[in-house]
Amino acid sequence: MKRFYIIAGVSFAAIAVMLGAFGAHALKAKLQTDMLQVFETGVRYQMYHSLALIFIGILSEKIKTKSISYAGNLFIAGILFFSGSLYLLSTKEIFAGGSLKFLGPVTPLGGLCFLAGWCMILYS
């Protein structure tokens, strides 16, 4: 488990850096300010939780409970649902013609995954 979460965290962190650069350079001229801020929020939360995944990988050596693995899985789900939906929602006018409104409820679900992951660490 340790290796999986460290690899996942480093991979998601690298993707966050790439998306941050993409947002700052390629999207800055194409998105309205509020949508660029939404995109940046997705990048920021992805980076926070990428670092948390690396932390979980290291912590799983000391704490050998399933709840620490649940925390890692919840962070992965949170990155995909929360950050992923923010990326899609903020760029919907460019890439999807504005037809992704169904993703609105997915963002809070990702936020709940993040919160539950932190609670699982506390429980561990």
N, C-alpha and C positions, 0 to 999 in steps of 0.2 A: 504493500500500500504506500509506503513512504515514497518510493520512486515514482509511482503513478501521479501522486498529487504534486510533487515537485516538477515533474515534466509538464503536467497540465498547467500549473501556475506560471512557469517560465514561458510556455507557449502562448497562453492568454496574455501575458505581459508584453511579449513581442508583438502580438497582434494589436494590442492597445496602443503601442507606440506607433505602429504603422497607420492605424486608423486616426490617431491624433494628428499625425503629419498630413494625412489625406484631408482631414477636416480643416486644418489650418491653411493648407495651400490650395487644394483643388476645390473644396466646397465653399471657402470663404466668399468667393465672388458669386456663387450660385445659390446660396441659401440666405433666407432672411435671418436677421440677427437672432430672433427668438428660436428658430429651428437650428441654428448653429450652436446655440447654448444647449439645446436638447441633445444634440449629437455629442457635444463635449461632456455632458453629464454622463452619457453612456460610457464614454472612454474613461472618465475618472473613476466611476464605480467598477468598471472592468479591471482597472489597474489596482484599486484597493483590494479587490477580492482575488486577483491573481497573486498578490503578495500574501494574502491570507491562505491561499492554497499551498504556497511554499511553506508557510508557517505550519500548516497542518501536516505536511509531509515530514517536517522535522519533529513536530510534536508527537506524531504517531509512533515514534521510537520510544518515547517515554510513557505515553498513555496508550495502553493496549486494549481499548474498548471499541465496540462497534459504533458508539455515538460519535467518535472522532471521524470515522469514515463517513457517517451520515452527514456530518458538517461539511466535509469536502464535497460530497455529492450535491448537497444543497447549494453550495457556492457555485459549482459548475452549472447547475440548473438556473441559478439566479443570474449568472453572467449571460447565459443563452437567452433567457426570457426577458430580464430587465434591460440589459444593455442592447441585446439584439433587437428587441422591439423598439427601443429608442432610436437606434440606427435606421431602422426601416421607416419608422414614423417621421423622422426628421427629413429624410430624403425621398419621401413618397412622391412629391411633385416632380422630382427629377427622374426617378427610376420606375415609378409605378403609376404615374398619372393621377395620383391622389386616391387610389382605390384600396388603401390598406387600413381603413378605419376599424376593422375587426380586431386589430392588434392593440387597441387602446386598453382593454382589460388585461392583456398579457403582462403589461408593465408592472402593475401592482402585485401580480402573482410572483414575478421575479423578485420584487422587493420583499415579499413574505418569505421567499426561499433564503434570501440573504439574512433576514432577521432570525429565521429558524436555525440557520447554520451557526450564527453567533451564539444562540441559546444552547445548541448542542455542544459547542466548545465549553461553555460555562458548565453544562451538565457533566461533561467529561472530567 
